[in-house]
Amino acid sequence: MKNDYLGKLRVLLDKYQMSDTEKDDIINDYSEMYDNWVAYGMGEEEVEEKLGKPNSIIRELAEGYRKVGAPSVEASKKNSKVIAITPFIALIAFFIIGFGFDG
């Protein structure tokens, strides 16, 4: 069960842009915590409940990291500028066509 738990955690961490060493550190920390709780006499199901489900803890673990494939901040800023300028370009084109070509 420990390997399944850590495997699920690894899969979720792989969805974020962080270095492999950071991912390994997180996995190692959770592995140690898992072993410590088992050493205290807890069952594996109790340990997983104590540590939390991988889906619920991933938000805290990956805080500050972008998801793989998510648009960068720079790209979204460029897209925002183009979208903001579009109405003015359309207005200028409207007047040029209207007055310049008797449209």
C-alpha positions in Angstrom: 0.0 0.0 0.0 2.9 2.3 0.7 4.2 2.0 -2.9 0.7 2.7 -4.2 0.4 5.8 -2.1 3.8 7.1 -3.0 3.2 6.2 -6.7 -0.1 8.2 -6.8 1.7 11.1 -5.2 4.5 10.9 -7.8 2.0 10.9 -10.6 0.4 14.0 -9.3 3.7 15.8 -8.7 4.7 15.0 -12.3 1.9 17.2 -13.5 3.7 20.3 -12.1 6.9 22.0 -13.3 9.4 21.3 -10.5 12.8 19.7 -10.6 13.2 15.9 -10.1 15.2 16.5 -6.9 12.3 18.5 -5.4 9.9 15.7 -6.3 12.3 13.1 -4.9 12.6 15.1 -1.6 8.8 15.2 -1.2 8.5 11.5 -1.9 11.3 10.7 0.5 9.7 12.9 3.2 6.4 11.2 2.8 8.1 7.8 2.8 9.8 8.5 6.1 6.5 9.8 7.6 4.7 6.7 6.4 7.4 4.4 8.0 7.4 6.4 11.2 3.6 6.0 11.6 3.8 2.3 10.8 6.6 2.0 13.4 4.3 3.6 16.0 1.9 0.7 15.4 -0.6 2.3 13.1 -2.1 0.2 10.2 -1.4 1.3 6.7 -4.9 2.5 6.2 -4.7 4.7 9.3 -1.3 6.0 8.1 -2.8 7.0 4.8 -5.7 8.7 6.5 -3.3 10.5 8.8 -1.1 11.7 5.9 -4.0 12.6 3.7 -5.1 11.5 0.3 -2.6 12.4 -2.4 -5.3 14.3 -4.3 -6.1 16.6 -1.3 -2.5 17.3 -0.3 -1.1 18.0 -3.8 -2.4 21.6 -3.8 -0.2 22.4 -0.8 2.8 20.5 -2.1 2.7 22.1 -5.5 1.9 25.6 -4.3 3.8 28.1 -6.4 4.5 25.7 -9.3 2.8 25.8 -12.6 1.1 22.8 -14.1 2.8 21.3 -17.1 1.3 22.7 -20.3 -0.2 25.7 -18.5 0.3 29.0 -20.4 3.1 31.1 -19.1 2.4 34.5 -17.6 4.3 36.3 -20.4 2.1 34.6 -23.0 -1.1 35.5 -21.3 0.1 39.1 -21.0 0.8 39.3 -24.7 -2.6 37.8 -25.5 -4.3 40.3 -23.2 -2.6 43.2 -25.0 -3.7 41.9 -28.4 -7.2 41.5 -27.2 -7.2 45.0 -25.7 -6.0 46.6 -29.0 -8.4 44.7 -31.3 -11.4 47.1 -30.9 -9.3 50.1 -31.8 -8.0 48.4 -34.9 -11.5 47.5 -35.9 -12.7 51.1 -35.3 -9.9 52.5 -37.5 -10.6 49.9 -40.2 -14.3 50.9 -40.1 -13.5 54.6 -40.6 -11.0 54.0 -43.3 -13.3 51.7 -45.3 -16.3 54.0 -44.6 -14.7 57.3 -45.6 -11.9 56.2 -47.8 -13.9 53.8 -50.1 -17.4 55.3 -49.6 -18.5 52.1 -47.8 
